[in-house]
Amino acid sequence: MSAQHDLDRQLNAFLVDGPTSLPDASFDAVRDRTEQTRQRVVIGPWRVPTVSKLIPIGVGAAALIGVLFLGSRFIGSPSSNVGGPAADPSPTPQPSAAAPSAAADGSLPVGPFTIPGSVRTTVTIPASGWTSDPEFSSVGKGTEKQNLPEAAMLAWTWPAGTGFSVYGDPCHWASTTPDTPATTIDEFAAALAAQPSRDASDPVDVTVGGHPGKKITLHVPTDWDASSNDCDQRNFASYGVAGESTPARWHQGPGQIDELWIVDVDGAFAILDAMYRPDTPTELVDELRSVAESATFE
């Protein structure tokens, strides 16, 4: 017997002896939690992510997928159902168009680019010089100054039913976490507009990718010192996910401007956060806005 056939026999025996499928409820739970992991990445110092408590779940899911993939290669076609008759495959939704990937250095071609998440967000890159930062589900352009990028857009999404704790005071956020979370785009935008020291614009109605939303512009005080201040944990924070003890979004430096498009995507939340500095050139701010306003969702 050849080594290849012997490997086939051993692998088949391993798969047949073990569970033939993951229960639907367990698979859905793993998938839902792994898809949400990146959406709760905390932006503190720019480009320094926190280690997610869901990493072990993601690793386990990756291992499961690896075993199933190898099994399909050695046992039969990808649609084979180990331990039982093959089932008719369910149709899988496909993106309307394949968007180009980023180059090895993160640089992006002009045209569509898809940012993964619980809701896939596709934006149009308007000019050369833009790069992708998958650690933060963002695209950006320009140079950094004191940890504050010249122009960057965070494209963060959360599933339907997510509640947000919009802090009563961005500096003293730990003691001003609301008892009742915001669960609609109107509540979210209104709570942000009410925060002190933000010099916030009035929320306005917008439509992004055919979905209703609210747009609001927020500021970080120009005299705020990121390295020395009396804020909770020295962080100036806008909001967190209800039930979590740390902010989902805090800010990087004095004078930082954040233009937010808060979009209701069939019940799910999509937050497009266009962040820039007071000295960012107007032309680059215009490009940043065009990226956010071009977004479509799947």
C-alpha positions as CSV (number, residue, x, y, z in Angstrom):
1,M,0.0,0.0,0.0
2,S,1.4,3.4,-0.9
3,A,2.0,6.1,1.7
4,Q,-0.7,8.3,0.0
5,H,-3.3,5.6,0.4
6,D,-2.2,4.9,4.0
7,L,-2.7,8.6,4.8
8,D,-6.1,8.5,3.1
9,R,-7.1,5.5,5.3
10,Q,-5.8,7.1,8.6
11,L,-7.5,10.4,7.9
12,N,-10.8,8.8,7.0
13,A,-10.7,6.7,10.2
14,F,-10.0,9.8,12.3
15,L,-12.9,11.8,10.8
16,V,-15.4,8.9,10.9
17,D,-14.5,8.1,14.6
18,G,-15.0,11.8,15.6
19,P,-18.0,14.1,15.3
20,T,-19.1,14.5,11.8
21,S,-20.4,18.0,12.1
22,L,-20.6,20.9,14.4
23,P,-24.1,21.6,15.8
24,D,-25.7,24.5,14.0
25,A,-26.1,26.5,17.2
26,S,-22.4,26.1,18.1
27,F,-21.2,26.9,14.6
28,D,-23.4,30.1,14.5
29,A,-22.1,31.2,17.9
30,V,-18.5,30.8,16.9
31,R,-19.0,32.5,13.6
32,D,-20.9,35.4,15.2
33,R,-18.3,36.0,17.9
34,T,-15.3,35.7,15.6
35,E,-16.9,38.2,13.1
36,Q,-17.4,40.7,15.9
37,T,-13.9,40.5,17.4
38,R,-12.4,43.2,15.3
39,Q,-15.3,45.6,15.7
40,R,-14.4,46.0,19.4
41,V,-10.7,46.8,18.8
42,V,-9.8,49.8,20.9
43,I,-8.0,52.6,19.2
44,G,-5.7,54.2,21.9
45,P,-2.3,55.1,20.7
46,W,-2.6,54.9,16.9
47,R,-1.8,51.5,15.4
48,V,-1.5,49.8,18.8
49,P,-4.3,47.2,19.1
50,T,-5.3,45.5,22.2
51,V,-5.3,41.7,22.5
52,S,-8.8,40.4,22.1
53,K,-10.3,38.0,24.6
54,L,-11.9,36.2,21.7
55,I,-8.6,35.2,20.1
56,P,-8.8,31.6,21.5
57,I,-12.3,31.3,19.9
58,G,-10.9,32.5,16.6
59,V,-8.0,30.0,16.8
60,G,-10.4,27.2,17.5
61,A,-12.6,28.1,14.6
62,A,-9.6,28.3,12.3
63,A,-8.5,24.8,13.5
64,L,-11.9,23.4,12.8
65,I,-12.0,24.9,9.3
66,G,-8.5,23.5,8.6
67,V,-9.6,19.9,9.5
68,L,-12.7,20.1,7.4
69,F,-10.7,21.5,4.5
70,L,-8.1,18.7,4.6
71,G,-10.9,16.1,4.9
72,S,-12.6,17.4,1.8
73,R,-9.3,17.3,-0.1
74,F,-8.5,13.6,0.8
75,I,-12.0,12.1,1.0
76,G,-13.9,13.6,-1.8
77,S,-15.4,16.7,-3.2
78,P,-15.9,19.9,-1.2
79,S,-19.6,19.2,-0.9
80,S,-19.1,15.7,0.7
81,N,-20.8,15.1,4.0
82,V,-18.6,12.9,6.1
83,G,-20.6,10.1,7.7
84,G,-23.8,10.5,5.7
85,P,-25.2,11.2,2.2
86,A,-24.2,14.4,0.5
87,A,-26.7,17.2,1.0
88,D,-27.7,19.7,-1.6
89,P,-25.5,22.8,-1.0
90,S,-27.3,25.9,0.1
91,P,-26.7,28.9,-2.2
92,T,-24.0,31.2,-0.7
93,P,-24.4,35.0,-1.2
94,Q,-21.6,36.4,-3.3
95,P,-20.3,40.0,-3.5
96,S,-21.7,41.9,-6.4
97,A,-18.1,42.6,-7.7
98,A,-14.7,41.5,-6.6
99,A,-12.7,44.4,-5.2
100,P,-8.9,44.5,-5.6
101,S,-6.8,43.6,-2.6
102,A,-4.1,45.8,-1.0
103,A,-0.5,45.4,-2.1
104,A,2.0,43.8,0.2
105,D,2.9,47.2,1.6
106,G,-0.8,48.0,2.2
107,S,-1.0,50.5,-0.7
108,L,-4.4,50.6,-2.5
109,P,-5.2,51.0,-6.2
110,V,-7.7,53.6,-7.2
111,G,-11.2,52.1,-7.3
112,P,-13.2,49.8,-5.1
113,F,-11.8,48.2,-1.9
114,T,-13.6,46.0,0.5
115,I,-13.1,46.2,4.3
116,P,-14.2,43.0,6.0
117,G,-16.5,42.8,9.1
118,S,-19.8,41.6,10.3
119,V,-21.1,43.8,7.5
120,R,-18.8,44.0,4.5
121,T,-18.0,47.6,3.6
122,T,-16.8,48.5,0.1
123,V,-15.5,52.0,-0.5
124,T,-14.0,53.7,-3.6
125,I,-10.4,54.8,-3.3
126,P,-10.3,58.2,-5.1
127,A,-6.6,58.7,-5.7
128,S,-3.2,57.2,-5.2
129,G,-1.4,57.2,-1.8
130,W,-4.1,55.5,0.2
131,T,-3.2,52.5,2.3
132,S,-5.1,49.8,4.1
133,D,-4.6,49.0,7.8
134,P,-6.4,45.7,8.5
135,E,-5.6,45.8,12.2
136,F,-8.1,48.6,12.6
137,S,-10.5,48.0,9.6
138,S,-9.4,51.3,8.2
139,V,-7.9,53.1,5.2
140,G,-5.7,56.2,5.5
141,K,-3.4,58.6,3.7
142,G,-0.7,61.0,4.7
143,T,1.8,61.2,7.6
144,E,1.4,60.8,11.3
145,K,2.1,63.5,13.9
146,Q,2.2,62.7,17.6
147,N,0.3,59.4,16.9
148,L,-2.5,61.3,15.1
149,P,-2.9,60.4,11.4
150,E,-3.2,63.0,8.7
151,A,-6.4,61.3,7.4
152,A,-7.9,57.9,8.2
153,M,-11.3,56.3,8.0
154,L,-12.4,53.6,10.4
155,A,-15.1,51.3,9.0
156,W,-16.5,49.5,12.0
157,T,-19.7,47.4,12.0
158,W,-21.7,45.7,14.7
159,P,-24.6,43.2,14.3
160,A,-28.3,44.1,14.9
161,G,-29.2,44.4,18.6
162,T,-25.9,46.0,19.7
163,G,-26.3,48.7,22.3
164,F,-23.8,51.6,22.8
165,S,-22.7,53.4,25.9
166,V,-22.2,57.0,24.8
167,Y,-20.4,58.6,27.7
168,G,-21.9,61.7,29.4
169,D,-18.3,63.1,29.6
170,P,-15.6,61.9,27.2
171,C,-12.9,62.7,29.8
172,H,-14.6,61.1,32.8
173,W,-16.2,58.3,30.9
174,A,-15.9,55.6,33.5
175,S,-18.2,57.5,35.9
176,T,-20.6,58.8,33.2
177,T,-21.5,55.5,31.5
178,P,-25.2,55.7,30.9
179,D,-27.6,53.1,32.4
180,T,-29.6,52.9,29.2
181,P,-27.6,52.2,26.0
182,A,-28.3,53.8,22.6
183,T,-29.8,51.2,20.3
184,T,-30.8,53.4,17.3
185,I,-28.8,55.7,15.1
186,D,-31.0,58.7,16.3
187,E,-30.2,57.9,20.0
188,F,-26.5,57.4,19.2
189,A,-26.1,60.7,17.3
190,A,-28.1,62.7,19.9
191,A,-26.0,61.4,22.8
192,L,-22.8,62.3,20.9
193,A,-24.1,65.8,20.2
194,A,-24.8,66.3,23.9
195,Q,-21.2,65.5,25.1
196,P,-19.4,68.4,26.7
197,S,-16.2,69.9,25.1
198,R,-16.9,68.3,21.7
199,D,-18.1,71.4,19.8
200,A,-20.4,69.0,18.0
201,S,-22.3,69.8,14.9
202,D,-26.1,69.1,14.8
203,P,-26.8,65.6,13.6
204,V,-28.2,65.6,10.0
205,D,-29.9,62.9,8.0
206,V,-27.8,61.2,5.4
207,T,-28.1,58.2,3.1
208,V,-25.0,56.0,2.6
209,G,-25.2,53.0,0.2
210,G,-28.9,53.2,0.1
211,H,-29.2,53.0,3.9
212,P,-30.4,55.8,6.3
213,G,-28.0,57.3,8.7
214,K,-26.9,60.3,10.7
215,K,-23.8,62.5,10.2
216,I,-22.2,64.4,13.0
217,T,-18.8,66.1,13.5
218,L,-16.9,66.0,16.8
219,H,-13.8,67.6,18.1
220,V,-11.2,66.9,20.7
221,P,-10.3,70.1,22.7
222,T,-7.1,71.8,21.4
223,D,-5.6,72.0,24.9
224,W,-6.1,68.3,25.7
225,D,-2.7,66.6,26.4
226,A,-2.7,62.9,25.5
227,S,0.3,62.2,27.7
228,S,-0.7,64.2,30.8
229,N,-4.4,64.8,31.8
230,D,-6.9,63.9,34.5
231,C,-9.2,61.8,32.3
232,D,-10.1,58.3,33.3
233,Q,-7.1,56.1,32.4
234,R,-5.8,59.2,30.5
235,N,-8.2,58.5,27.7
236,F,-10.6,60.8,26.0
237,A,-13.4,58.5,24.8
238,S,-16.6,58.8,22.8
239,Y,-18.4,55.5,23.3
240,G,-18.3,51.8,24.3
241,V,-20.3,48.7,23.6
242,A,-23.0,48.2,26.3
243,G,-21.9,45.7,28.9
244,E,-18.1,46.2,28.3
245,S,-15.9,48.0,30.8
246,T,-13.5,49.7,28.3
247,P,-14.3,52.2,25.5
248,A,-14.6,51.0,22.0
249,R,-13.5,54.3,20.6
250,W,-11.1,56.8,22.2
251,H,-9.1,59.5,20.5
252,Q,-5.5,60.3,19.7
253,G,-4.6,63.9,20.1
254,P,-5.5,67.5,20.7
255,G,-7.7,69.2,18.0
256,Q,-8.6,65.9,16.4
257,I,-11.7,66.0,14.2
258,D,-14.0,63.1,13.7
259,E,-16.7,63.1,11.1
260,L,-19.0,60.2,11.8
261,W,-21.6,58.6,9.4
262,I,-23.7,56.3,11.6
263,V,-25.7,54.0,9.3
264,D,-28.5,51.6,9.9
265,V,-27.8,48.6,7.6
266,D,-31.0,46.6,7.9
267,G,-30.7,46.8,11.7
268,A,-26.9,46.4,11.9
269,F,-24.7,49.3,12.8
270,A,-22.0,50.7,10.5
271,I,-19.9,53.6,11.8
272,L,-17.7,55.4,9.3
273,D,-15.3,57.5,11.3
274,A,-13.3,60.0,9.2
275,M,-10.6,61.3,11.5
276,Y,-8.1,64.1,10.7
277,R,-6.0,66.9,12.2
278,P,-6.6,70.7,12.1
279,D,-3.7,71.0,9.7
280,T,-4.8,68.3,7.2
281,P,-5.0,69.9,3.7
282,T,-8.6,70.6,2.5
283,E,-8.0,68.5,-0.6
284,L,-7.2,65.4,1.6
285,V,-10.2,66.0,3.8
286,D,-12.3,66.1,0.6
287,E,-10.9,62.7,-0.4
288,L,-11.6,61.3,3.0
289,R,-15.2,62.4,2.8
290,S,-15.6,60.9,-0.6
291,V,-14.3,57.6,0.7
292,A,-16.9,57.5,3.4
293,E,-19.8,58.7,1.2
294,S,-18.9,56.0,-1.4
295,A,-19.5,53.1,1.0
296,T,-21.8,50.3,0.2
297,F,-22.7,47.4,2.4
298,E,-23.2,43.6,2.2
